[in-house]
Amino acid sequence: MRPTGRLHIGHYFGALENWVKLQNHPQYECFFFVADWHALTSDYADTSQVAQNTIEIATDWLASGLDPAKCTMFIQSSVPEHAELQLLLSMVTPLGWLERVPTYKEALDNVNDKDLHTFGFLGYPVLQTSDIVMYGDTGLELIVPVGEDQVSHIEFSREIVRRFDSYRVGVKYGKWRDEYPQGLKEVLNPHGIMAPTGSFKSGGRLADSVYTAEFNEGVIRQQIREEGIGNFLRRIGPENAKYITLNRVLCEPEVMLTHTPRIPGTDGRKMSKSYGNFISLSESDESIRTKSRAMITDPARKRRTDPGNPDICPVYDWHKLFSPPETLSWSAAGCRSAGIGCIECKMAMADNLIKWIEPVRARREEYAAHPDKVLRILDDGSVKAREVAQKTMARVREAVFNWKEKRAEVAAPRVVAKS
């Protein structure tokens, strides 16, 4: 989560509520970080509030129920391995992929008060990929909890991982060609439309006269990049898979779709700090009532006696989050029959919102009084996260540079023949 300051109820129901559930599930080991490097991709001109905003966000996390004994909370920039992995992944990420990311093009078209034509902003998805896959283990499933609007970002990360790992797959092409040429042909031409591998000699050996072994290996690697190694191996079957040697370095992340209730802002638009239509997790009772009173409702209710439709009313959406069933029924029936006015409905919702937010706000005030404790939690989490990251990068560096083998070779004693 980017350090943009104090969080609001949209952040809670959109992310934090699910994070708390995941940390309490024994199946998952959770890592949550403040993405201060990501903040620089667009707000590089003024970084004066990044440190304070980092503490503010972590304070809201703790107030919302995240527990450092059950999850790892850390600061992105305190784990420099993220930047190293981004660098290595950027070496295999095509420029065209980044330029076609919809959110990149959308930001360039719509953000006019900042210059986003920077390498950092363009490479944002690569850094995001390194953030995710850093905490994957090749023997375990790597899960990213996201909403529907974030699925494409995770798929992009999967594509980068596939491309990176495809360069570390061994293809025993000669052995494959000699022992099982028909299987090789089917793999190279899965749809059976053409025979790009040339022809078969009388002895059944696949000829490379039309397409070289190097070309055909390239075709196989391209299939692996497009499908992912796991999907590729399942498709070609065990008889062909034995000619492929694996060195899985990074894990392809999997999406965990999380249910996110509709949380409109006070003006009916998406809740956002930039719109000023939010209720923060530290909002005072007086401010909650003031903002609730100003909320828009069903535009069809122009007069007190006009019936309304609660299904299109933002206030009713908030009732569903904070009010008990009996209040929800009262609100819906009163709206449809014009039995209650909008102000009456808003104030009932505000009362229940205040009841919900009181314990969150109280925990927040307790942590806010001790920012040193909050920072210590982040620092301790960063140390723990870095231990995992260092193991991942040791594996990645070895896969890329193969220094272990080279050092052993250089250190081996040499025998000099004497005449």
C-alpha positions, 0 to 999 in steps of 0.5 A: 500500500502506497504511503498516502497518509491516513486511511479511510473506511474504503481502505478498510473494507477494500483491503484491510478486512481481508488482510486480517482474515488472512493473517488469522488463517493458519494456511497463510504466511502474510507479508504486508508492506508500505510501498514507499518506492512506489510512491516515488514513481509519481510523487518524486518531486516532493518526498517530504511526507513519505516517512510520516505517511508510512507511520500513519498507514502502519498505525491504521493497519494496527488499529484495524487488527493487523498483528505483527505476531501473525504477519510481517509488516515492513517498509519496502525500501528497507529491503533493497533486494526488491530493487535488485530483483526489479533490475534483473526482471527488467532485463527480460521485460519487453518495452512494448509490454510496459507501454501497453499497460492500460493504467500507464496509458490512462495516467499519461492521458489524465494526469496533467499536474505531474510529469509521468514520462519517467523510467520509474513510472514506466517500470512500475509493474516490474517493481510490483512483480519483484515485490510479489515474487520475492516472497514466493517459494518454488515449492509453495503456492504464492497467493495475492489477494486482490479485487477484480480490477487488480487481476490484470496486474497479477497476470502481467507479473505472471507473464514476466515470471514466465519469461524470466524462467523460460531462459532457465529451462533446458531443452534436450533437443538432440536427444528428443529429436533422436528418441521421440521425433513424433512427439517433438513434432507435435510439440513444435506444431500443436495444432497440426496445421503445418510441419515447421520442423521439416521432414522425417528421414527414412530412419524416423529422425526429424530433419533440421534442414528447413528449421534449425535446432536453434530455431526449434528450441526457440519455438519451444521456449516461446511456448513456455513463455506464453503458457507458463512452464507448468501449463506447458508440461501438462500439455505436452505430457510425460513422454515429452516432458522428460526432455525438458529440464527445469530450474524454477527460480521464481513462482508465478503468483496466483490471484485470490479474488476477495469480496469487496462491498460497494463503498461509494464516497459521500458524493456517490463517486468512488471513495478517494482522498483526491475527491475529498469524499471519504471518512477516515478511520480516525474521523471524529464523531462530529465530522462523521455526522457533518459529512453524513448529513451532506451525503447525496441520496437517490436523486429522485427524492427531491421532496420529503414526500417523494418515495426513493430507491435504496438500491441506488442510494449511497447512504443505504450502501453504508447502512449495509456496512454498519447498521444492524438488520432491523435498521437496514429494513427500517431504512429500505422500507421508509425510503420506498414509502417516503415514511422517513426523510433522507436526513433521518436515514443519514443520521441513523447510519451515522450513529451506527458508523460511529459505533463501528469506528469507536474501537478502531479509533481508540486503538489508533489513538493508542498507537499514535501516542507511541509512534516509536513503537509503530516504527519499531514494528515496521523495522522488526518486520523489515529485518524478517522480510529481508531474511526471506528476500536474501534467500530468494535473491541468492537463488536468483543470482545463482540462476542468472550468473551461475557463480557457484559452479564457476567459483568451484571450477576456478578453485579446483586444483590444476594438474600441470603435466611435466615432461 
